Amino acid sequence: MVRNVQRLRGRAASSPGEAVFLNLSGDADMFVRTGGKRRDFLRVAASSALLAPLSAPAGKALGAEFRSKNERPGLALIGAGGQGKGDAMGASHFGDFVAVCDVDKNHAEAAKEHHRIGKGKAESYGDYRKVLDRKDVDAVIVGTPDHWHSKITIDAMKAGKDVYCEKPLTLTIDEGKKLCKVAKETGRVLQVGTQQRSDHNKVFLLAVALVRSGRIGKIKKVTAAIGDGPTGGPFAKESVPPELNWDMWLGQAPKVDYIKQRCHSEFRWWYEYSGGKLTDWGAHHVDIGTWALGMENTGPRTIEVVKGELPVEFKNGYPTVADRFNTTTHFLVRATFANGIPLEIRDDTENGVTFVGEGGRIFVTRDRIDLDGGAVGALYKDPVSDSLLRELRKGKPLDGHMENFIKCCGDRGTPVSDVWTHHRALTTCHLANIAIRLGGRKLTWDAEKEQIVGDAEADAMQTRPQRAGYEVTA
Ligand SMILES: NC(=O)c1ccc[n+]([C@@H]2O[C@H](COP(=O)([O-])OP(=O)(O)OC[C@H]3O[C@@H](n4cnc5c(N)ncnc54)[C@H](O)[C@@H]3O)[C@@H](O)[C@H]2O)c1
């Protein structure tokens, strides 16, 4: 019986048969440690265990649709901050940036001049609509703050562009419904930037596959631990920097004076622009939890707030002060699915996703997976099935997240982080926020009708007032 799970790479188990250690990084081979001595390592070649079933090309060749036009897709970056630039650097392997856009001129210029993005040749813009008018833009990467994701993505899909949009895809549940509708109507490819579904060392995919194939038995509980949210403020008003179009940055959100900490990077700690930790990290770990449970096309029945602390006073679901971070700081929210399985989202344990089953336990975080119980013993004797892995990857090889997107643009396949399942996972996060913002009351969710039942005030919070001219419409 496995009693002790080794967590650190290279550490020996205390006695044979006790501990298990997986390393899926580096050359992508898999090592399963079943005992205390090095020779006890059982090397499970990638070909026999996890990776090979998906390493063969699936569908048409990379970017096939594009190649017939102009060899490589024409790309545009909209929102050239920290993450947008990182995404664009990844995409530059597969296509050419002809346009970069940011409401902060300095960010747009830096991306334009970047040796891997604009290479000094791309045109820079301050208004994304002009980018969408360009016929030579096949696909756009959206790296704006959350409150702009839905509008830009919908406008891009309607303009015939494929979209890689950062997570969390939406500011509200209602935006998610609209995005699903437009994606279906237009048939455009939409990849969400939840790259844990394509993580380089495959630990999340492995965890999901093990849970789905019953290796730890019937699941009793899932925990998505995502860290706490910061407090901050009071912050001072400042004059708007000359390079920034503050009105356009605010977009659908209420018009307010410029406070530096509302803007770049720190926007995620304000409900006006984001959902705080619950959507920022919930988008990743709640997604993995619901994917593993096979609940990614439905939603929870109930949402209970065990703990939900806000850094400022809220009234009717909205913050009462304007100069401090206002998203939740400490929380434990329990979302229970129709089959009775609770998924807890909490701030106070190590960042990662834990699956507790009747026959074992799996903890997975970036770069590490701990397996306890039947999960691993069975893994090398009986590898995860090819068909399950193919299903999880939607028939695509184990590529990086951006490559998966570009391949789907080429063969019109469904990307691994599709809009429909992301919308569902993020709905759980949005519901958790709504419940906390309303003082911690229990919510009942009808996942089929996508309605909060018996609580009109909470249900109305599926959407928000939007400034004229910036409405998100399907
Ligand atoms: N996948 C991940 O692991 C991951 C990691 C970090 C950030 N993100 C996501 O990436 C997004 C951006 O985060 P960040 O940290 O890079 O923020 P950031 O503030 O550094 O960058 C956002 C950029 O978008 C620009 N922008 C705002 N409104 C715009 C508009 N209407 N048109 C064009 N540009 C606009 C801003 O001026 C800024 O340059 C967020 O949604 C965040 O959640 C994802």
The ligand as an SDF file (V2000), in Angstrom:
LIG
                    3D

 44 48  0  0  0  0  0  0  0  0999 V2000
   -2.7850   32.1920  -19.1160 N   0  0  0  0  0  0  0  0  0  0  0  0
   -2.1450   32.6520  -18.0530 C   0  0  0  0  0  0  0  0  0  0  0  0
   -1.5600   31.9030  -17.2850 O   0  0  0  0  0  0  0  0  0  0  0  0
   -2.1450   34.1340  -17.7930 C   0  0  0  0  0  0  0  0  0  0  0  0
   -1.1030   34.7250  -17.0570 C   0  0  0  0  0  0  0  0  0  0  0  0
   -1.1470   36.1140  -16.8640 C   0  0  0  0  0  0  0  0  0  0  0  0
   -2.2010   36.8660  -17.3760 C   0  0  0  0  0  0  0  0  0  0  0  0
   -3.2060   36.2480  -18.0570 N   0  0  0  0  0  0  0  0  0  0  0  0
   -4.3510   37.0230  -18.5650 C   0  0  0  0  0  0  0  0  0  0  0  0
   -3.9090   37.9090  -19.5860 O   0  0  0  0  0  0  0  0  0  0  0  0
   -4.6880   39.1000  -19.5610 C   0  0  0  0  0  0  0  0  0  0  0  0
   -3.7480   40.2980  -19.4900 C   0  0  0  0  0  0  0  0  0  0  0  0
   -3.0450   40.2550  -18.2700 O   0  0  0  0  0  0  0  0  0  0  0  0
   -1.6780   41.0680  -18.0940 P   0  0  0  0  0  0  0  0  0  0  0  0
   -1.1500   40.7020  -16.7740 O   0  0  0  0  0  0  0  0  0  0  0  0
   -0.8410   40.8820  -19.2940 O   0  0  0  0  0  0  0  0  0  0  0  0
   -2.2350   42.5680  -18.0530 O   0  0  0  0  0  0  0  0  0  0  0  0
   -1.5570   43.9110  -18.5310 P   0  0  0  0  0  0  0  0  0  0  0  0
   -2.2540   45.0080  -17.8570 O   0  0  0  0  0  0  0  0  0  0  0  0
   -0.0760   43.7970  -18.3940 O   0  0  0  0  0  0  0  0  0  0  0  0
   -1.8560   43.9390  -20.0990 O   0  0  0  0  0  0  0  0  0  0  0  0
   -3.1020   44.2450  -20.6470 C   0  0  0  0  0  0  0  0  0  0  0  0
   -2.8650   45.1520  -21.8400 C   0  0  0  0  0  0  0  0  0  0  0  0
   -4.0990   45.3400  -22.5310 O   0  0  0  0  0  0  0  0  0  0  0  0
   -4.1810   46.7140  -22.9010 C   0  0  0  0  0  0  0  0  0  0  0  0
   -5.5680   47.0680  -23.1880 N   0  0  0  0  0  0  0  0  0  0  0  0
   -6.5720   47.3790  -22.3200 C   0  0  0  0  0  0  0  0  0  0  0  0
   -7.7120   47.6080  -22.9880 N   0  0  0  0  0  0  0  0  0  0  0  0
   -7.4150   47.4600  -24.3080 C   0  0  0  0  0  0  0  0  0  0  0  0
   -8.1900   47.5780  -25.4970 C   0  0  0  0  0  0  0  0  0  0  0  0
   -9.4920   47.9040  -25.4770 N   0  0  0  0  0  0  0  0  0  0  0  0
   -7.5700   47.3900  -26.6790 N   0  0  0  0  0  0  0  0  0  0  0  0
   -6.2460   47.0820  -26.7330 C   0  0  0  0  0  0  0  0  0  0  0  0
   -5.4680   46.9650  -25.6350 N   0  0  0  0  0  0  0  0  0  0  0  0
   -6.0620   47.1220  -24.4320 C   0  0  0  0  0  0  0  0  0  0  0  0
   -3.5550   47.4370  -21.7320 C   0  0  0  0  0  0  0  0  0  0  0  0
   -3.2030   48.7660  -22.0400 O   0  0  0  0  0  0  0  0  0  0  0  0
   -2.3690   46.5350  -21.4250 C   0  0  0  0  0  0  0  0  0  0  0  0
   -1.2380   46.8830  -22.2010 O   0  0  0  0  0  0  0  0  0  0  0  0
   -5.6100   38.9800  -18.3450 C   0  0  0  0  0  0  0  0  0  0  0  0
   -6.8900   38.6000  -18.7520 O   0  0  0  0  0  0  0  0  0  0  0  0
   -4.9700   37.8980  -17.5030 C   0  0  0  0  0  0  0  0  0  0  0  0
   -5.8890   37.1640  -16.7320 O   0  0  0  0  0  0  0  0  0  0  0  0
   -3.1740   34.9180  -18.2880 C   0  0  0  0  0  0  0  0  0  0  0  0
  1  2  1  0
  2  3  2  0
  2  4  1  0
  4  5  1  0
  4 44  2  0
  5  6  2  0
  6  7  1  0
  7  8  2  0
  8  9  1  0
  8 44  1  0
  9 10  1  0
  9 42  1  0
 10 11  1  0
 11 12  1  0
 11 40  1  0
 12 13  1  0
 13 14  1  0
 14 15  2  0
 14 16  1  0
 14 17  1  0
 17 18  1  0
 18 19  2  0
 18 20  1  0
 18 21  1  0
 21 22  1  0
 22 23  1  0
 23 24  1  0
 23 38  1  0
 24 25  1  0
 25 26  1  0
 25 36  1  0
 26 27  1  0
 26 35  1  0
 27 28  2  0
 28 29  1  0
 29 30  1  0
 29 35  2  0
 30 31  1  0
 30 32  2  0
 32 33  1  0
 33 34  2  0
 34 35  1  0
 36 37  1  0
 36 38  1  0
 38 39  1  0
 40 41  1  0
 40 42  1  0
 42 43  1  0
M  CHG  2   8   1  16  -1
M  END
$$$$
